[in-house]
Amino acid sequence: MPYDFERGDFGGYRMDRPLGSATTKRAQVRGILEQLIDAELNPGDAIPSERALVVRLGVSRVTVRQAIADLVDAGALERVHGKGTYVTGPQVDSRLHLTSFSREMRDRGLIPATVVLSASEDSADDDVAYALRIRPGRPVIRVERLRTADGTPMAYEVGYYPSALFPGLLNRELGSLYDVFAAEYGVVVTSGEQTVRAESADAHQARILGIAKRAPLLVQERVTCAGERAIELSTSWYRADRYRIHMAITPRGAREN
């Protein structure tokens, strides 16, 4: 049974019973919220408002805020500035390897989806031309996408692709480009170079990803090749609260005696 925010009717939970003294009020409120998250809520659902919790539990707003802060720190909840507090979505641990976003999410048991925000043919500027090893001004396909996992926004991505290699690409399905390249053009990704840096979300990125402005992002810049040909220049802005990168580190050179 779903809960009603204003009435404080949280399904089968007797939220209006006085809290006991066996543990701190903060811990008890936290425990009630954990039960609610486990039994009633899904990723992306909002929890009851602070006001509703204060009224139904008979505790102070400070206690409620402390309990919520504990769950935010634990990764169970997230605050969205100006909107409320929500159950967190999927969190992905990724190793640096060359694969598509869709395949990586499926390998982790998540359902990937892509929203194509824009797609157009542009003239390559100097930076794009250099990365793709073409002359400035040559036509490239620019694709802007939102990538999600289990319905949760994960990454905002902008990619550039040489028009000469992919005629008619704008008329294709642009959700999983690597699959399209292989199936429709016989172009198979074989290698790539990638850099990772940190950045704060600007207003545009925050709006698309559903996060607060200046929230931390992991930025991946990649040049992808098929054999000797550069076929992609892409930049992906990943939510830092959803994405972590793991790397195997080995010594360089022989150990000194």
Secondary structure, 3 states (H helix, E strand, C coil): CCCECCCCECCCCCCCCCCCCCCCHHHHHHHHHHHHHHHCCCCCCECCCHHHHHHHHCCCHHHHHHHHHHHHHCCCEEEECCCEEEECCCCEEEECCCCCHHHHHHHCCCCEEEEEEEEEEEECCHHHHHHHCCCCCCEEEEEEEEEEECCEEEEEEEEEEECCCCCCHHHCCCCCHHHHHHHHHCCCCCEEEEEEEEEECCHHHHHHHCCCCCCEEEEEEEEEEECCEEEEEEEEEEECCCEEEECCCCCCCCCCC
